[in-house]
């Protein structure tokens, strides 16, 4: 296929982790998302970004990247994503299913340079804390979520708001977002 860059042509190596699920004070679970990148053959030049994201952020990311992936005409199916649940969403099994689903999504996307370098993924990591090889830290734009932890409410039958369900996928903006973040 003309124009398709394979994994072997990708100059970056990416490592993702989704960990440390916590209850946010506003009543939803957030996950610590870590991205480490470095140029092939130069592991010492690594860069790390840490953000906190909620399930709905991952759903939007999945929807937007899935739509972009369809245009690539690849045979490998795009990974499914954990379904929304109104009841039991704070159950340990549900939180773990969502965490695993988010990690699988990021790992899949990380293998496809077209998706991994997209402004969609760049936007997802905005607001994170970037740590360079010398240990210097800087915030990538303004933080969106902070891990203000509270205990889950008794009987977790809290419904998602209409706003949570209606929010549109993240849109591409700012043409050179990839370069401005210096990650991909």
N, C-alpha and C positions, 0 to 999 in steps of 0.2 A: 504494500500500500504506500503510495507516494505521500511524503510529508509526515508520516507517523514515526515518532521517535520511540524507540524501544528502551527498555530499562537499561540496556547496556550503553546507550547513548546519553543517558541522564547524568549530568555532572555532579548531582547531589545524592547523598545517602540520607535517608530520613528514618527516624525512630520515634514512635509514638507510644504514649502510655496514658491510660485513663484510670485514675485511682482515687482513693480517699473520698468516697461519697459522704456527703454531710448534709444535714438538714439546714436550709437557709431560714433566717428569721421570718421570711415572707411565706413560708409554708411549702416549699418545694425542695427537692434534692438537687444538690449541685455536685459536680465531679471535677476533680483536678485533672487538667489535660496538659500533658507535657509533650513538647516537640523538640527533638534534637536534630540538628542538621549539620552536615559538614561535607566539603568537597571530596569527591573520590580521591583516595590517596593522600589526604591531608586531615587525618582524624584530629590532629592537634588544633585545627582551626574550627572547632565545633562551636555551635551557637545553640542556646537552649531558650525556649519560651514556655512559660507556665501561665495558663489561664484557668478560670473557673467557669464552667458552663453547665447549663441545666438541660434536661431531656428535650425540651422544646427547641433549644438551640441546635441540638444534634438532628432533630427531625427536619428542621429547615435546611440544614447543611445537606442532609441526605437527599431531600427533594431537589434542591438546586443542582447538586453534583450528579444525581441520577439523570436529570434532564440533559445535562451537558454530555454525560457519558453515552447517551443514546445516539448522539451524532457521530460517535467514533466508529460505529459498525464493528465492534469487537465481539468475539464469540463468547468470552467469559461473562457470565451474568453478573450484574451489579448486585452487591449483597443486600439481602432483605434487612429491614430494620424493625426493632421491637415495637409492637403495637401499643398504642396508648391504652391506659387502663384508668378508669375513674375510681374503682374500688381496689384497695390493696396496693396502691402505688408506692407505699412506704415499706411494704414487705421486703424482707431481705432478698428473697428470690427475685422479685421484680426489679429491685435496685441493681442486683448483680446481672440480670438479663440485659438491662439497659446499658450498664457499664460495658459488658462484653460486646454488645451490638455496636456501641460507639467505637470501641477499639477496633473491631473488625472493619468498620467503615473507614476509619482513618488509615489503617494498614493497607487496605485495598487501594485507596486513593493515592497513598504514598508511592505505590508501584507504577503509577501512570503519570509521567511528567506533565502531560497536558492538564490533568486535574490537580496535581500537587502544586503546580505553580500558578494556579488560577487565582484571580482576585476574590473568588468566592471563599477559598480556603484562607487567603490572606485576611479577609474581613473577619473570619471566624476567630483568628488568633489576635486580633487587635484588642488592646486593653490588657495584654499580658505583660509579664515581667520578663525581659530578655536578659540573659546572662551570657557574657562573652567569655572566651577562653581565659582571660586574665581575671575573671571574677567580677568585672564591672557589670552593674545592673542598670537597666533603663526601662521605662514603661513604654510600650508600644501603643500610643494614643491613650485615651482615657479609659480606665478600668470600667467594666460593665457590672460584674458581679464580684462580691467579696465573700469569703467564707464566714459570715456571721452565723454561727451554729446555734440551733435550738433543738429541743427534744421534739420528736414527732407528736402531732396532736393525738389524743386518744381517739380510737376509731377513725382511721384515716380516710373517711368517705368525703374528702374535700374534692369538689369538682374543679376541673380546669375552667378558667374563665373563657368567655367568648373571645376575648382579646388573645389569649394563648392559642386558641384554635385557628383564628382568622389571620394571624400575622403572616404576611407574605414572605417567601424565601428572600434571603439576602440578595441584593442586586449588585451588579458590578458597577463600580464608580471609580473615579480617579485613575485614569489610564495607566499610570506607572506605579501602582500600589506595590507590586512585587519588589521593585527597586527601592522604594521608600522604606520598606521594612527590613531590607537587607537579609532576608532569610532564605529565599528560594532561588 
